[in-house]
């Protein structure tokens, strides 16, 4: 299959290319994040119709929510342009969404059948985009992901290490919980889905994926620093992290139930913990001397 990746310079885009190259089963083409900030529909039309495409892999919003640029109505309008063109040209669409469509108030992992109920701007935008795509396209595959992390910017792990490298103190909560997932693990899952699409599996549906194991944000950062502390400038970084205590807010959990993707595609979850050393090493390689 010929796959157009929107956000090819994102952490996930790099992981997708690295995973695809040795397999040689699919052709990965794409555009960088800056290029996807289209102002007119004809810019999208020119991109989509430049060469034949079998699948659009839309990684824009899951990348943007980890960066500095807010998501909002311009992103919804760009998605509308994409969806209309994909429907007209009969191109399949794989949209990467996030657990942030949920409020986090459930005490169990969220299933695909649970109603998205986020009240924040990011969550509301993701919900609107999901609904738009389902209404406009017959073949739209939505994959909601847990908190993505990796060593390449932008993502929460790299942002925290950036702050610690500057000597800034970071305050971390035990109230926020979730199931993280490394970008390379997401790339593995996406390639597994695309392989099966090429063999005749459904090209539409709604699925969840995250790493095994729920963890609160403070414990996640403790695991990161346990790996980072062997490198400069993080040998004393643990002293810069402090727990936010005395919070009146109720705990929130954005963990995802991933039984459906295992049942439909045979994709097994892996533990997020085994990917933390890899993410820290990548950060050191890319930015430690920057």
Secondary structure, 3 states (H helix, E strand, C coil): CEEEEECCCCHHHHHHHHHHHHHCCCEEEEECCHHHCCCCHHHHHHHHCCCCCCEEEECHHHHHCCCCCCCCHHHHHHHHHHHHHHHHHCCEEEEEEEHHHCCCCCCCCECCCCCCCCCCHHHHHHHHHHHHHHHHCCCEEEEEECCEECCCCCCHHHHHHHHHHCCCCEEECCCEEECCEEHHHHHHHHHHHHHHHHCCCCCCEEEEECCECCEEHHHHHHHHHHHHCCCCCCCCHHHHEEECCCCCCCCEECCECCHHHHHHHCCCCCECHHHHHHHHHHHHHHHCCC
